Amino acid sequence: MSYEDFIEALDELYMSIEEVAEKLGLEVDEVKAWEESDDEIPDAAVELIKSERESRSADQIEAEE
């Protein structure tokens, strides 16, 4: 996942970089540094996005029932 895709996913999930940093045990500056890197964002961040999407999807299903 690119940094741009990561930021778009955060927007969709209404999450901030600060929340992500806290959940991953990182400093905000460390997360922001990913923007300057040519590498993909770390796997832990991708997994966090996936789990947040799944969690919120499950919450929506429960709310609809």
C-alpha positions as a Markdown table, in Angstrom:
| # | Residue | x | y | z |
|---|---|---|---|---|
| 1 | Met | 0.0 | 0.0 | 0.0 |
| 2 | Ser | 1.4 | 3.4 | -0.9 |
| 3 | Tyr | 1.3 | 6.3 | 1.5 |
| 4 | Glu | -1.3 | 8.0 | -0.7 |
| 5 | Asp | -3.6 | 4.9 | -0.5 |
| 6 | Phe | -2.9 | 4.8 | 3.2 |
| 7 | Ile | -4.1 | 8.4 | 3.7 |
| 8 | Glu | -7.2 | 7.8 | 1.6 |
| 9 | Ala | -8.0 | 4.7 | 3.7 |
| 10 | Leu | -7.6 | 6.8 | 6.9 |
| 11 | Asp | -10.0 | 9.4 | 5.5 |
| 12 | Glu | -12.6 | 6.6 | 4.7 |
| 13 | Leu | -12.3 | 5.3 | 8.2 |
| 14 | Tyr | -12.3 | 8.8 | 9.8 |
| 15 | Met | -9.0 | 8.0 | 11.5 |
| 16 | Ser | -6.1 | 10.4 | 12.1 |
| 17 | Ile | -2.4 | 9.8 | 11.8 |
| 18 | Glu | -2.2 | 10.3 | 15.6 |
| 19 | Glu | -4.7 | 7.4 | 16.1 |
| 20 | Val | -2.7 | 5.2 | 13.8 |
| 21 | Ala | 0.6 | 6.1 | 15.5 |
| 22 | Glu | -0.9 | 5.3 | 19.0 |
| 23 | Lys | -2.4 | 2.0 | 17.9 |
| 24 | Leu | 1.0 | 1.0 | 16.3 |
| 25 | Gly | 3.1 | 2.2 | 19.2 |
| 26 | Leu | 4.9 | 4.8 | 17.1 |
| 27 | Glu | 5.5 | 8.5 | 17.2 |
| 28 | Val | 3.5 | 10.6 | 14.8 |
| 29 | Asp | 6.7 | 11.8 | 13.1 |
| 30 | Glu | 7.5 | 8.2 | 12.3 |
| 31 | Val | 4.2 | 7.7 | 10.5 |
| 32 | Lys | 4.5 | 11.0 | 8.7 |
| 33 | Ala | 8.0 | 9.9 | 7.5 |
| 34 | Trp | 6.5 | 7.1 | 5.5 |
| 35 | Glu | 5.4 | 9.8 | 3.0 |
| 36 | Glu | 9.0 | 10.6 | 2.1 |
| 37 | Ser | 9.9 | 6.9 | 1.8 |
| 38 | Asp | 9.9 | 5.1 | -1.6 |
| 39 | Asp | 8.9 | 1.9 | 0.3 |
| 40 | Glu | 5.4 | 0.7 | 0.8 |
| 41 | Ile | 4.0 | 1.5 | 4.3 |
| 42 | Pro | 4.8 | -1.2 | 6.9 |
| 43 | Asp | 2.7 | -4.4 | 7.0 |
| 44 | Ala | 1.5 | -3.6 | 10.5 |
| 45 | Ala | -0.1 | -0.4 | 9.2 |
| 46 | Val | -1.8 | -2.3 | 6.3 |
| 47 | Glu | -3.1 | -4.9 | 8.8 |
| 48 | Leu | -4.4 | -2.1 | 11.0 |
| 49 | Ile | -6.4 | -0.6 | 8.1 |
| 50 | Lys | -7.8 | -4.1 | 7.2 |
| 51 | Ser | -8.8 | -4.8 | 10.7 |
| 52 | Glu | -10.4 | -1.4 | 11.2 |
| 53 | Arg | -12.4 | -1.9 | 7.9 |
| 54 | Glu | -13.5 | -5.4 | 9.0 |
| 55 | Ser | -14.5 | -4.1 | 12.5 |
| 56 | Arg | -16.5 | -1.2 | 11.1 |
| 57 | Ser | -18.1 | -3.4 | 8.5 |
| 58 | Ala | -19.2 | -5.9 | 11.2 |
| 59 | Asp | -20.5 | -3.0 | 13.3 |
| 60 | Gln | -22.6 | -1.8 | 10.4 |
| 61 | Ile | -24.1 | -5.2 | 9.9 |
| 62 | Glu | -25.0 | -5.5 | 13.5 |
| 63 | Ala | -26.5 | -2.0 | 13.5 |
| 64 | Glu | -28.7 | -3.0 | 10.5 |
| 65 | Glu | -30.1 | -6.1 | 12.2 |
